[in-house]
Amino acid sequence: LNAQDAINPLLALLKDNDAGVRRAAIQALSELKARDTINPLLALLKDNDAGVRSAAIQALGKLKARDTINLLLVLLKDNDVDVRQAAIQVLGNLKAPEATNPLLALLKDNDASVRQAATEALSNLKAPEATKPLLALLKDNDVDVRQAVIEALSNLKAPEAIKPLLALLKDNDASVRQAAIQALGKLNAQDAIKPLLDLLKDSDAGVRSAAIEVLGNLKAQDAINPLLALLKDDNTYVRSAVIDALKQMKVLMMSSDNEASPPTHELIAQLKDNYLSTQQTAALALSKLPQPPAELAEWQTQQITELEQALTDETASKYAIAYNLGFVPVEKAVKLLALLLKDKELDVVLDVVREAIVSLGNIAETHNLWIQPYTQQLIAFSQNKDPDLQEAAIKALGQTCRLQPNQTAEQHLLKIARDLTQADYLRLAAVDALGNTERPEIAALLFNLLQDKNQATLHLAITYWLAKMPYQADEKDALLTLLQQRLSELEKDKTAWREQRDAYKPTPTDDEKSVVCYADKVDANKTSWCDDYQIYQVAYAIARIDPQKAGIELLNHPSYQAREAAIRALAEKANSELLQKLLVYYQSFDWQDLPSPRPYATYRAIDKALEQLEVSGTENNLKILQDLKAKLIIPAKSENPSDKEQQQDAMIQRVGWTIAELSYQVKKQSAETPH
């Protein structure tokens, strides 16, 4: 009832002798979100009853009281599991960077719910140092923990997670398979395409839907025919996912005589589906066609009419209205969302404001000029005290810059990223918002940030985006030089760490002492270094930016992480020209130089590149591969072939397998294409 007059009586009940009464009073006060209750709630963090302590933590979390952080850090060691879990969740929601190290320690807690909560909190904190311990947790016995870890690794943009995530596509639990699929999609894992095609036949509809969505995002042309067949799937969410995926691959088009193609016809039919979510997915797909059908305009008009009427209904959920307006990209929807941003009754209900901002951002993806007039409002929300509201506004500001420049938004995001007084999670959110624009001029801004040594916290995130963004040719050499210098510095740091580790001699009273990575970094155990993830990310960026030279050279790098990153990036960039250069690099190796990582790493890179061509190759790729195979050196048959001869023979066989597979795919496509 939001009865503010009840606050004082409820505060009195916080001192009741009955723990159940105290818990109920806390719950009621938390719903009222009255900030003058903070101090009485703080006192209850020391209550004898664990349920009361847990309830008090959750209430303070709803109030987003940052002055509770130090007390919550102490409660991470509470004997009660529920108390520890509540403290973890609130610290994660508050995005408290000082909680990072204690949360890393809790990844080893005996209780699965605590490990799960710690994982989710580290994901909220965008803590890159969590990458390595989270990779180890992918093998956790608890399903919910594995699922949380998968999502965290994708949020941390950890490409080294791709290989173990591929293995989890065969997990016995459907929710884990689904989470792994979604994470691979976020990581743009091209080598997930083949196993995802197999998962289109999974018995679980959620898994099928996730596989369809990611195949669409990856633009997997090999998936088109299987997806068309799934338009008749019994599950409505699967059908919706197919429609969206086909739209992503630009299969949904209007024919020359202005009649709907079969997939588009199915989309139009989905506008009358019993499920609103299915209608919304179909409507978004249709809205992106060159010539949207008349049925879409009718659906949008009906939706706007209903939602506008709902705004006058006091019993209607304004949160649902804000959410649903995001699926109707018309100017009227923008005006209604703007009204929600100004609603004076929403000072307390921040979730509605946040959802309105999210919907404005979604509309900006296709109609950013409609949203740009609200830039100053979004900037004001990005400075709000509520962290969720801040992040939503920052993301929406980035979305207003994606199609056309919005210098006011761009400069504000850059200001947030550069501001060392801002929380790290906000600065990283600003970098993500800029990176998501995928515009060359934004890449130049991020490159300037990368050169600023005071912005070391942002360097990993910037490196991630620069590996994906387009940029001018004259900037390529400067960027590569900077990244190669960074890779060299990381190698020097690791060498220094090895020397420190090897020189360390434990004393009888120093059994548990750890060897640090290097000054002011997180402690690591004696057998591992805590910045391998940085080597991987920097090498990955180098190989994506310049695959045909710098990327290939990384296959001979002394660091295993650098070689693995190069193999991954080269597979993603696979084409006939790159494959030819890889084969030349492989065959030019002098086998007298063994031991060397080069031949094995190069073979693996070729193998991954061939796998990619088997999925996405064309008839032209097939002809080039056939020519390449003819030029390969065929070793003479002997009873005791050398290592070199064995490797050469294996390479010829491997290329032959791809030629056979690609020949089959080309013939199949030719037979299925109408003439």
Residue pairs with C-beta under 8 A, 6 or more apart in sequence:
2 31
2 32
2 348
3 32
4 32
4 34
6 28
6 32
7 29
7 32
7 34
7 36
7 37
10 25
10 28
10 29
10 32
11 25
11 29
11 37
11 40
13 21
13 22
13 24
13 25
14 22
14 25
14 26
14 29
14 40
14 41
14 43
14 44
15 22
16 22
16 25
19 47
19 49
19 51
19 52
22 44
22 47
22 49
22 52
22 55
23 49
23 51
23 52
23 55
26 41
26 44
26 52
26 55
26 56
26 59
27 55
27 59
29 37
29 41
29 59
30 55
30 58
30 59
30 62
30 63
33 62
33 63
33 348
35 63
35 65
37 59
37 63
38 60
38 63
38 65
38 67
38 68
41 56
41 59
41 60
41 63
42 56
42 60
42 68
42 71
44 52
44 53
44 55
44 56
45 53
45 56
45 57
45 60
45 68
45 71
45 75
46 53
47 53
47 56
50 78
50 79
50 80
50 82
50 83
51 82
53 75
53 78
53 80
53 83
53 86
54 80
54 82
54 83
54 85
54 86
57 72
57 75
57 83
57 86
57 87
57 90
58 86
58 89
58 90
60 68
60 72
60 90
61 86
61 89
61 90
61 93
61 94
64 93
64 94
64 385
64 386
64 387
66 94
66 96
68 90
69 91
69 94
69 96
69 98
69 99
72 87
72 90
72 91
72 96
72 99
73 87
73 91
73 98
73 99
73 102
75 83
75 84
75 86
75 87
76 84
76 87
76 88
76 91
76 99
76 102
76 103
76 106
77 84
78 84
78 87
81 111
81 113
81 114
84 106
84 109
84 111
84 114
84 117
85 111
85 113
85 114
85 117
88 103
88 106
88 114
88 117
88 118
88 121
89 117
89 120
89 121
91 99
91 103
91 121
92 99
92 103
92 117
92 120
92 121
92 122
92 123
92 124
92 125
93 121
93 124
93 387
93 388
94 387
95 124
95 125
95 387
95 423
95 425
96 125
97 125
97 423
97 424
97 425
99 121
99 125
100 122
100 125
100 127
100 129
100 130
100 522
101 522
103 118
103 121
103 122
103 125
103 127
103 130
104 118
104 122
104 127
104 129
104 130
104 133
104 522
106 114
106 115
106 117
106 118
107 115
107 118
107 119
107 122
107 130
107 133
107 134
107 137
108 115
109 115
109 118
112 140
112 141
112 142
112 144
112 145
113 144
115 137
115 140
115 142
115 145
116 142
116 144
116 145
116 148
119 134
119 137
119 145
119 148
119 149
119 152
120 148
120 151
120 152
122 130
122 134
122 152
123 130
123 148
123 151
123 152
123 155
123 156
124 425
125 424
125 425
126 155
126 156
126 424
126 425
126 428
126 461
127 156
128 156
128 158
128 460
128 533
128 534
129 522
129 530
129 533
130 152
130 156
131 153
131 156
131 158
131 160
131 161
131 533
132 528
132 530
132 532
132 533
134 149
134 152
134 153
134 156
134 158
134 161
135 153
135 158
135 160
135 161
135 164
137 145
137 146
137 149
138 146
138 149
138 150
138 153
138 161
138 164
138 165
138 168
139 146
140 146
140 149
143 173
143 175
143 176
146 168
146 171
146 173
146 176
146 179
147 175
147 176
147 179
150 165
150 168
150 176
150 179
150 180
150 182
150 183
151 179
151 182
151 183
153 161
153 165
153 183
154 161
154 182
154 183
154 184
154 186
154 187
155 186
157 186
157 187
157 461
157 464
158 187
158 533
159 187
159 536
159 537
159 540
159 565
159 568
160 532
160 533
160 536
160 561
160 564
160 565
161 183
161 187
162 184
162 187
162 189
162 191
162 192
162 568
165 180
165 183
165 184
165 187
165 189
165 192
166 180
166 184
166 189
166 191
166 192
166 195
168 176
168 177
168 179
168 180
169 177
169 180
169 181
169 184
169 192
169 195
169 196
169 199
170 177
171 177
171 180
174 202
174 204
174 206
174 207
175 206
177 199
177 202
177 204
177 207
177 210
178 204
178 206
178 207
178 210
181 192
181 196
181 199
181 207
181 210
181 211
181 214
182 210
182 213
182 214
184 192
184 196
184 214
185 192
185 210
185 213
185 214
185 217
185 218
188 217
188 218
188 468
188 572
189 218
190 218
190 571
190 572
190 612
190 615
190 616
191 568
191 571
191 572
191 608
191 611
191 612
192 214
192 218
193 215
193 218
193 220
193 222
193 223
193 615
193 616
194 611
194 614
194 615
196 211
196 214
196 215
196 218
196 220
196 223
197 211
197 215
197 220
197 222
197 223
197 226
199 207
199 208
199 211
200 208
200 211
200 212
200 215
200 223
200 226
200 227
200 230
201 208
202 208
202 211
205 233
205 235
205 237
205 238
206 237
208 230
208 233
208 235
208 238
208 241
209 235
209 237
209 238
209 240
209 241
210 241
212 223
212 227
212 230
212 238
212 241
212 242
212 244
212 245
213 241
213 244
213 245
215 223
215 227
215 245
216 223
216 227
216 241
216 244
216 245
216 246
216 247
216 248
216 249
217 245
217 248
219 248
219 249
220 249
220 615
220 616
221 249
221 616
222 615
222 616
222 665
223 245
223 249
224 246
224 249
224 251
225 672
227 242
227 245
227 246
227 251
228 242
228 246
228 251
228 262
228 263
230 238
230 239
230 242
231 239
231 242
231 243
231 263
231 266
232 239
233 239
233 242
236 273
236 274
236 275
236 278
237 275
237 277
237 278
239 266
239 270
239 278
240 270
240 273
240 275
240 277
240 278
240 281
240 282
241 281
243 252
243 263
243 266
243 267
243 270
243 281
243 282
243 285
244 281
244 284
244 285
246 252
246 263
246 285
247 267
247 284
247 285
247 288
251 263
252 261
252 263
252 264
252 267
252 285
252 286
252 289
253 261
253 264
253 289
253 290
254 260
254 261
254 264
254 289
254 290
254 291
254 293
255 261
258 291
260 267
260 268
260 293
264 286
264 289
264 293
267 282
267 285
267 286
268 282
268 286
268 293
268 295
268 296
270 278
270 279
270 281
270 282
271 279
271 282
271 283
271 286
271 295
271 296
271 299
272 279
273 279
273 282
276 324
279 299
280 324
280 327
283 296
283 299
283 300
283 303
283 327
283 328
284 327
284 329
286 292
286 293
286 295
286 296
287 296
287 300
287 329
287 366
288 366
300 328
300 330
303 324
303 327
303 328
304 328
304 330
304 332
304 333
304 336
307 321
307 324
307 325
307 328
307 333
307 336
308 332
308 336
310 316
310 321
311 318
311 321
311 336
311 339
311 340
318 340
318 343
318 346
318 349
318 352
319 349
319 351
319 352
319 355
321 336
321 340
322 337
322 340
322 352
322 355
322 356
322 358
322 359
323 355
323 358
323 359
325 333
325 336
325 337
325 356
325 359
326 333
326 337
326 358
326 359
326 360
326 362
326 363
327 362
329 362
329 363
329 366
329 367
331 367
331 370
333 359
333 363
334 360
334 363
334 367
334 370
334 371
334 374
337 356
337 359
337 360
337 363
338 360
338 374
338 377
340 346
340 352
340 353
340 356
341 353
341 356
341 357
341 374
341 377
341 381
343 352
346 352
346 353
350 386
350 388
350 389
353 381
353 389
354 386
354 388
354 389
354 392
357 378
357 381
357 389
357 392
357 393
357 396
358 392
358 395
358 396
360 371
360 374
360 378
360 396
361 371
361 392
361 395
361 396
361 398
361 399
361 400
362 399
363 370
363 371
364 370
364 371
364 396
364 399
364 400
364 402
365 399
365 402
365 403
366 403
368 399
368 400
368 401
368 402
368 403
368 404
368 406
369 403
369 404
371 396
371 399
371 400
372 400
372 406
372 409
375 397
375 400
375 406
375 408
375 409
376 408
378 393
378 396
378 397
378 400
378 409
379 393
379 397
379 408
379 409
379 412
381 389
381 390
381 392
381 393
382 390
382 393
382 394
382 397
382 412
382 416
383 390
384 390
384 393
387 423
387 425
387 426
390 426
390 429
391 425
391 426
391 429
394 413
394 416
394 426
394 429
394 430
394 433
395 429
395 432
395 433
395 436
397 406
397 409
397 412
397 413
397 433
398 409
398 413
398 430
398 432
398 433
398 434
398 436
398 437
399 433
399 436
400 406
400 409
401 409
401 410
401 413
401 434
401 437
401 439
401 442
402 436
402 437
402 438
402 439
405 439
405 441
410 434
410 442
410 445
413 430
413 433
413 434
414 430
414 434
414 445
414 449
416 422
416 426
416 427
416 429
416 430
417 427
417 430
417 431
417 434
417 449
417 455
417 458
418 427
418 449
418 452
418 455
419 427
420 454
424 457
427 457
427 458
428 457
428 458
428 461
431 446
431 449
431 458
431 461
431 462
431 465
432 461
432 465
434 442
434 445
434 446
434 465
435 442
435 446
435 461
435 462
435 464
435 465
435 468
435 469
436 465
438 468
438 469
438 470
439 469
439 470
440 469
440 470
440 471
440 472
442 469
443 465
443 466
443 469
443 470
443 471
443 475
444 471
444 472
444 475
446 462
446 465
446 466
446 469
447 462
447 466
447 471
447 475
447 478
447 479
447 482
449 455
449 458
449 462
450 459
450 462
450 463
450 466
450 479
450 482
451 482
455 462
459 486
460 533
460 534
460 537
463 483
463 486
463 537
463 538
463 541
464 537
464 541
466 479
466 541
466 545
467 540
467 541
467 544
467 545
467 569
468 544
471 479
476 545
476 546
479 545
480 542
480 545
480 546
480 550
483 538
483 541
483 542
483 545
484 542
484 550
486 538
487 535
487 538
487 539
487 542
487 562
490 531
490 534
490 535
490 538
491 535
491 558
491 559
493 517
493 518
493 531
494 529
494 531
494 532
494 535
494 559
496 518
497 515
497 516
497 517
497 518
497 529
498 529
500 515
500 516
501 515
501 526
501 527
504 513
504 515
504 526
506 513
514 523
514 524
514 525
514 526
515 523
515 524
515 525
515 526
516 522
516 523
516 524
517 523
517 524
517 529
517 530
517 531
521 530
521 531
522 530
523 530
524 530
532 561
533 561
535 559
535 561
535 562
535 565
536 561
536 562
536 564
536 565
537 565
538 565
539 554
539 557
539 559
539 561
539 562
539 563
539 565
539 566
539 569
540 565
540 566
540 568
540 569
541 569
542 550
542 551
542 554
542 566
543 550
543 551
543 554
543 565
543 566
543 568
543 569
543 570
543 573
544 551
544 569
544 572
544 573
547 569
547 570
547 573
547 578
548 577
548 578
548 581
551 566
551 569
551 570
551 573
552 566
552 570
552 581
552 582
552 585
552 602
552 605
554 562
554 563
554 565
554 566
555 563
555 566
555 567
555 585
555 597
555 598
555 601
555 602
555 605
556 563
556 596
556 597
556 598
556 601
557 563
557 566
557 597
558 597
560 597
563 597
563 601
566 601
566 605
567 601
567 604
567 605
567 608
568 608
570 578
570 582
570 605
570 608
570 609
571 605
571 608
571 609
571 611
571 612
572 612
574 608
574 609
574 610
574 612
574 613
575 613
575 621
576 613
576 620
576 621
576 624
576 625
576 628
578 609
579 606
579 609
579 610
579 613
579 624
579 625
579 628
580 624
580 628
582 602
582 605
582 606
582 609
583 606
583 628
583 632
583 651
583 655
585 602
586 599
586 602
586 603
586 606
586 651
587 632
587 633
587 648
589 596
589 598
589 599
589 602
591 599
591 642
591 643
591 644
594 643
599 647
603 647
603 650
603 651
603 654
606 651
606 654
607 654
610 654
610 655
610 657
610 658
611 658
613 621
613 625
613 658
613 662
614 658
614 661
614 662
614 665
617 625
617 658
617 662
617 665
617 666
618 666
619 666
621 662
622 659
622 662
622 663
622 666
625 655
625 658
625 659
625 662
626 659
628 655
629 652
629 655
629 656
629 659
632 648
632 651
632 652
632 655
633 648
634 648
634 652
635 641
635 644
635 645
635 648
635 649
636 645
638 645
641 649
